[in-house]
């Protein structure tokens, strides 16, 4: 295990969430953060984002990691939407009406 990966894992251990689990891996020399749902009863993807090497070496690493983690959480939850108002809906028909087969 590289020192960079160990550094990220050590910082991720400082985060505890009732719904999510955080982990990290090294993939072709790049450190990636993984976000997964705990005890999910539905199929939801794992969210993965890279940590840039300049952030790993930055004196404010902990803050950079937190910002990226929070940004990743936002993106992860947005990607979980099954349908949004921006989905294509026939004119004059509300999304609930479409799902009822009207």
Backbone as a printed PyTorch tensor [residue, N CA C, xyz], in Angstrom:
tensor([[[  0.8500,  -1.1750,   0.0000],
         [  0.0000,   0.0000,   0.0000],
         [  0.8970,   1.2400,   0.0000]],

        [[  0.5680,   2.1630,  -0.8750],
         [  1.3710,   3.3850,  -0.9630],
         [  1.0900,   4.3080,   0.2270]],

        [[  2.0310,   5.2100,   0.4800],
         [  1.8430,   6.1950,   1.5490],
         [  0.6380,   7.0920,   1.2700]],

        [[  0.4260,   7.4320,  -0.0120],
         [ -0.7050,   8.2900,  -0.3760],
         [ -2.0290,   7.6020,  -0.0850]],

        [[ -2.1250,   6.3320,  -0.4430],
         [ -3.3630,   5.5970,  -0.1670],
         [ -3.5860,   5.4850,   1.3330]],

        [[ -2.5470,   5.2080,   2.0780],
         [ -2.6830,   5.1070,   3.5350],
         [ -3.1320,   6.4360,   4.1330]],

        [[ -2.5900,   7.5290,   3.6110],
         [ -2.9770,   8.8650,   4.0860],
         [ -4.4720,   9.1080,   3.8750]],

        [[ -4.9690,   8.7680,   2.6870],
         [ -6.3840,   8.9560,   2.3810],
         [ -7.2450,   8.0560,   3.2680]],

        [[ -6.8660,   6.7990,   3.4020],
         [ -7.6290,   5.8740,   4.2470],
         [ -7.6780,   6.3510,   5.6890]],

        [[ -6.5550,   6.8690,   6.1860],
         [ -6.5160,   7.3810,   7.5600],
         [ -7.5050,   8.5340,   7.7460]],

        [[ -7.5890,   9.4110,   6.7610],
         [ -8.5160,  10.5430,   6.8590],
         [ -9.9650,  10.0980,   6.6960]],

        [[-10.2050,   9.1310,   5.8350],
         [-11.5760,   8.6480,   5.6490],
         [-12.1150,   7.9840,   6.9130]],

        [[-11.2310,   7.4260,   7.7230],
         [-11.6630,   6.8040,   8.9870],
         [-12.2300,   7.8370,   9.9620]],

        [[-11.9800,   9.0990,   9.7330],
         [-12.5050,  10.1640,  10.5870],
         [-13.9730,  10.4630,  10.2900]],

        [[-14.4950,   9.9220,   9.1980],
         [-15.8740,  10.1620,   8.7830],
         [-16.7160,   8.9360,   9.1120]],

        [[-17.8540,   9.1810,   9.7510],
         [-18.7970,   8.1090,  10.0440],
         [-20.1820,   8.5900,   9.6310]],

        [[-20.8830,   7.7950,   8.8540],
         [-22.1830,   8.1840,   8.3130],
         [-23.1350,   7.0100,   8.4740]],

        [[-24.3830,   7.2520,   8.8660],
         [-25.3030,   6.1330,   9.0820],
         [-25.7520,   5.4290,   7.7970]],

        [[-25.6520,   6.0920,   6.6570],
         [-26.1250,   5.5170,   5.4050],
         [-25.0240,   5.1470,   4.4190]],

        [[-23.8420,   5.7310,   4.6070],
         [-22.7870,   5.5930,   3.6010],
         [-21.5140,   5.0140,   4.1890]],

        [[-20.7530,   4.3610,   3.3390],
         [-19.4310,   3.8680,   3.7040],
         [-18.4330,   4.4520,   2.7030]],

        [[-17.2910,   4.8800,   3.2180],
         [-16.2490,   5.4990,   2.4030],
         [-15.0250,   4.5920,   2.3900]],

        [[-14.4230,   4.4600,   1.2200],
         [-13.1940,   3.6860,   1.1070],
         [-12.3290,   4.3270,   0.0320]],

        [[-11.1490,   3.7670,  -0.1520],
         [-10.2290,   4.2910,  -1.1700],
         [ -9.4360,   3.1310,  -1.7450]],

        [[ -8.9560,   3.3480,  -2.9400],
         [ -8.1250,   2.3460,  -3.6050],
         [ -7.1360,   3.0690,  -4.5130]],

        [[ -6.1300,   2.3340,  -4.9210],
         [ -5.1790,   2.8560,  -5.9020],
         [ -5.4620,   2.1410,  -7.2070]],

        [[ -5.6520,   2.9110,  -8.2730],
         [ -5.9860,   2.3620,  -9.5780],
         [ -5.0560,   2.9760, -10.6160]],

        [[ -4.1110,   2.1910, -11.1030],
         [ -3.1240,   2.6740, -12.0850],
         [ -2.4000,   3.9230, -11.5910]],

        [[ -2.0080,   3.9270, -10.3240],
         [ -1.2570,   5.0410,  -9.7650],
         [ -2.1010,   6.2220,  -9.3110]],

        [[ -3.4080,   6.1330,  -9.4450],
         [ -4.3150,   7.2080,  -9.0410],
         [ -5.0920,   6.7470,  -7.8080]],

        [[ -5.1620,   7.6190,  -6.8030],
         [ -5.9560,   7.3260,  -5.6210],
         [ -7.4030,   7.6910,  -5.9150]],

        [[ -8.3120,   6.7470,  -5.6680],
         [ -9.7320,   6.9680,  -5.8980],
         [-10.4910,   6.7920,  -4.5880]],

        [[-11.4790,   7.6560,  -4.3840],
         [-12.3940,   7.5560,  -3.2480],
         [-13.6460,   6.8320,  -3.7440]],

        [[-14.1670,   5.9140,  -2.9420],
         [-15.3830,   5.1850,  -3.2720],
         [-16.4380,   5.4790,  -2.2130]],

        [[-17.6510,   5.7430,  -2.6690],
         [-18.7860,   5.9690,  -1.7700],
         [-19.8400,   4.9200,  -2.1030]],

        [[-20.2730,   4.1830,  -1.0800],
         [-21.3010,   3.1470,  -1.2320],
         [-22.3730,   3.3260,  -0.1810]],

        [[-23.5660,   2.8510,  -0.5010],
         [-24.6340,   2.8060,   0.4850],
         [-24.4170,   1.6080,   1.4030]],

        [[-24.6610,   1.7940,   2.7060],
         [-24.6370,   0.6800,   3.6480],
         [-25.9770,  -0.0400,   3.5490]],

        [[-25.9610,  -1.3400,   3.6270],
         [-27.1880,  -2.1390,   3.7340],
         [-28.2560,  -1.7460,   2.7190]],

        [[-27.8790,  -1.5160,   1.5010],
         [-28.8320,  -1.1000,   0.4740],
         [-29.7460,  -2.2530,   0.0720]],

        [[-31.0210,  -1.9540,  -0.0650],
         [-31.9820,  -2.9430,  -0.5490],
         [-32.3020,  -2.7280,  -2.0240]],

        [[-31.7110,  -1.7080,  -2.6130],
         [-31.8770,  -1.4470,  -4.0410],
         [-30.4990,  -1.3910,  -4.6800]],

        [[-30.4600,  -1.7020,  -5.9560],
         [-29.1840,  -1.6670,  -6.6780],
         [-28.7880,  -0.2190,  -6.9700]],

        [[-27.7450,   0.2330,  -6.3280],
         [-27.2260,   1.5830,  -6.5340],
         [-25.7300,   1.4720,  -6.7990]],

        [[-25.2680,   2.2240,  -7.7630],
         [-23.8630,   2.1600,  -8.1450],
         [-22.9410,   2.6750,  -7.0350]],

        [[-21.6880,   2.3360,  -7.1470],
         [-20.6440,   2.8900,  -6.2940],
         [-20.1540,   4.1630,  -6.9600]],

        [[-20.0750,   5.2420,  -6.1880],
         [-19.5820,   6.5020,  -6.7300],
         [-18.0720,   6.5340,  -6.5280]],

        [[-17.3340,   6.8410,  -7.5660],
         [-15.8720,   6.8430,  -7.5260],
         [-15.3750,   8.1710,  -8.0760]],

        [[-14.4300,   8.7840,  -7.3490],
         [-13.7910,   9.9870,  -7.8800],
         [-12.3160,   9.9870,  -7.4900]],

        [[-11.4670,  10.5490,  -8.3600],
         [-10.0250,  10.5520,  -8.0940],
         [ -9.6060,  11.7190,  -7.2000]],

        [[ -8.5350,  11.5150,  -6.4930],
         [ -7.8860,  12.5880,  -5.7350],
         [ -6.6520,  13.0020,  -6.5270]],

        [[ -6.5720,  14.2610,  -6.8600],
         [ -5.4420,  14.7560,  -7.6450],
         [ -4.1720,  14.7350,  -6.8000]],

        [[ -3.0400,  14.3390,  -7.3890],
         [ -1.7850,  14.2970,  -6.6280],
         [ -1.4260,  15.6220,  -5.9490]],

        [[ -1.7590,  16.7560,  -6.5700],
         [ -1.4360,  18.0460,  -5.9410],
         [ -2.2290,  18.2270,  -4.6460]],

        [[ -3.4490,  17.6530,  -4.5770],
         [ -4.2350,  17.7370,  -3.3500],
         [ -3.6630,  16.8510,  -2.2550]],

        [[ -3.0990,  15.7170,  -2.6480],
         [ -2.4840,  14.8230,  -1.6630],
         [ -1.2960,  15.4840,  -0.9740]],

        [[ -0.5710,  16.3300,  -1.6980],
         [  0.6320,  16.9780,  -1.1630],
         [  0.3610,  18.3530,  -0.5690]],

        [[ -0.8550,  18.8360,  -0.6880],
         [ -1.1820,  20.1880,  -0.2360],
         [ -1.1770,  20.2720,   1.2910]],

        [[ -0.6760,  21.3790,   1.8550],
         [ -0.6740,  21.5330,   3.3170],
         [ -2.0860,  21.4980,   3.9160]],

        [[ -3.0880,  21.8360,   3.1330],
         [ -4.4840,  21.8110,   3.5860],
         [ -5.2050,  20.5580,   3.0690]],

        [[ -4.4860,  19.4550,   3.0090],
         [ -5.0320,  18.2120,   2.4580],
         [ -6.3810,  17.8480,   3.0770]],

        [[ -6.4930,  17.9060,   4.3940],
         [ -7.7240,  17.4900,   5.0760],
         [ -8.9290,  18.2970,   4.5820]],

        [[ -8.7280,  19.5890,   4.3790],
         [ -9.8260,  20.4380,   3.8980],
         [-10.1530,  20.1600,   2.4500]],

        [[ -9.1340,  19.9310,   1.6410],
         [ -9.3670,  19.5960,   0.2290],
         [-10.1250,  18.2770,   0.1190]],

        [[ -9.7370,  17.3000,   0.9200],
         [-10.4200,  16.0140,   0.8950],
         [-11.8810,  16.1690,   1.3200]],

        [[-12.1200,  16.9430,   2.3630],
         [-13.4880,  17.1460,   2.8300],
         [-14.3390,  17.8210,   1.7570]],

        [[-13.8100,  18.8340,   1.1150],
         [-14.5500,  19.5230,   0.0470],
         [-14.8730,  18.5520,  -1.0860]],

        [[-13.8950,  17.7540,  -1.4980],
         [-14.1270,  16.8050,  -2.5790],
         [-15.1180,  15.7180,  -2.1620]],

        [[-15.0330,  15.2870,  -0.9240],
         [-15.9600,  14.2810,  -0.4240],
         [-17.3950,  14.8200,  -0.4220]],

        [[-17.5760,  16.0350,   0.0710],
         [-18.9110,  16.6410,   0.1040],
         [-19.4390,  16.8930,  -1.3080]],

        [[-18.5760,  17.3390,  -2.2100],
         [-18.9880,  17.5070,  -3.6060],
         [-19.3900,  16.1650,  -4.2060]],

        [[-18.6190,  15.1130,  -3.8880],
         [-18.9340,  13.7740,  -4.3830],
         [-20.2560,  13.2650,  -3.8410]],

        [[-20.5400,  13.5640,  -2.5690],
         [-21.8180,  13.1530,  -1.9800],
         [-22.9860,  13.7940,  -2.7280]],

        [[-22.8470,  15.0550,  -3.0190],
         [-23.8930,  15.7610,  -3.7750],
         [-24.1080,  15.0830,  -5.1260]],

        [[-23.0300,  14.8630,  -5.8500],
         [-23.1360,  14.2480,  -7.1730],
         [-23.7240,  12.8440,  -7.0820]],

        [[-23.2870,  12.0690,  -6.0950],
         [-23.7580,  10.6930,  -5.9130],
         [-25.2670,  10.6580,  -5.7080]],

        [[-25.7770,  11.5090,  -4.8210],
         [-27.2110,  11.5090,  -4.5660],
         [-27.9970,  12.0140,  -5.7650]],

        [[-27.4850,  12.9730,  -6.4850],
         [-28.1640,  13.4550,  -7.6900],
         [-28.2280,  12.3410,  -8.7360]],

        [[-27.1620,  11.5710,  -8.8790],
         [-27.1360,  10.4860,  -9.8630],
         [-28.1120,   9.3580,  -9.5160]],

        [[-28.5950,   9.3110,  -8.2790],
         [-29.5260,   8.2620,  -7.8660],
         [-30.9560,   8.5110,  -8.3470]],

        [[-31.2730,   9.7010,  -8.8050],
         [-32.6290,   9.9690,  -9.2670],
         [-33.0060,   8.9940, -10.3740]],

        [[-34.1890,   8.4580, -10.2770],
         [-34.7260,   7.5780, -11.3100],
         [-35.4520,   8.4060, -12.3640]],

        [[-36.0820,   9.4780, -11.8970],
         [-36.7970,  10.3730, -12.8080],
         [-36.7810,  11.7630, -12.2160]],

        [[-36.7110,  12.7660, -13.0780],
         [-36.7730,  14.1680, -12.6660],
         [-37.7570,  14.8930, -13.5830]],

        [[-38.1600,  16.1040, -13.2250],
         [-39.0630,  16.8610, -14.1020],
         [-38.4690,  17.1320, -15.4860]],

        [[-37.1510,  17.0400, -15.5960],
         [-36.5180,  17.3010, -16.8820],
         [-36.5910,  16.1110, -17.8360]],

        [[-37.0760,  14.9600, -17.3260],
         [-37.2670,  13.8210, -18.2170],
         [-38.2880,  14.1950, -19.2770]],

        [[-38.2180,  13.5310, -20.3830],
         [-39.1500,  13.8350, -21.4780],
         [-40.5410,  13.3570, -21.1150]],

        [[-41.4720,  14.2740, -21.0660],
         [-42.8600,  13.9790, -20.7450],
         [-43.7130,  14.5190, -21.8890]],

        [[-44.6800,  13.7270, -22.3960],
         [-45.5580,  14.2650, -23.4380],
         [-46.2250,  15.5550, -22.9690]],

        [[-46.3670,  16.5050, -23.8730],
         [-46.9350,  17.8100, -23.5550],
         [-48.2990,  17.6660, -22.8830]],

        [[-48.4670,  18.3890, -21.7680],
         [-49.7330,  18.3870, -21.0560],
         [-49.9190,  17.2190, -20.1110]],

        [[-48.9290,  16.3620, -20.0220],
         [-49.0630,  15.2010, -19.1570],
         [-48.0580,  15.3190, -18.0110]],

        [[-48.5040,  15.1420, -16.7970],
         [-47.6320,  15.1910, -15.6320],
         [-46.9220,  13.8470, -15.4890]],

        [[-45.7350,  13.8180, -14.8830],
         [-45.0020,  12.5560, -14.7210],
         [-45.8250,  11.4700, -14.0310]],

        [[-46.6370,  11.7900, -13.0250],
         [-47.4470,  10.7790, -12.3310],
         [-48.4590,  10.1620, -13.2870]],

        [[-49.0210,  10.9830, -14.1950],
         [-49.9840,  10.4720, -15.1560],
         [-49.3270,   9.5080, -16.1290]],

        [[-48.0980,   9.8180, -16.5070],
         [-47.3760,   8.9560, -17.4570],
         [-47.1380,   7.5850, -16.8410]],

        [[-46.7500,   7.5530, -15.5480],
         [-46.4570,   6.2770, -14.9160],
         [-47.6960,   5.4360, -14.7110]],

        [[-48.8840,   6.0440, -14.7080],
         [-50.1230,   5.2910, -14.5650],
         [-50.6190,   4.7440, -15.9010]],

        [[-49.8770,   5.0250, -16.9560],
         [-50.2190,   4.4960, -18.2630],
         [-51.1880,   5.3340, -19.0570]],

        [[-51.4430,   6.5810, -18.6670],
         [-52.3630,   7.4600, -19.3940],
         [-51.6870,   8.0630, -20.5920]]])
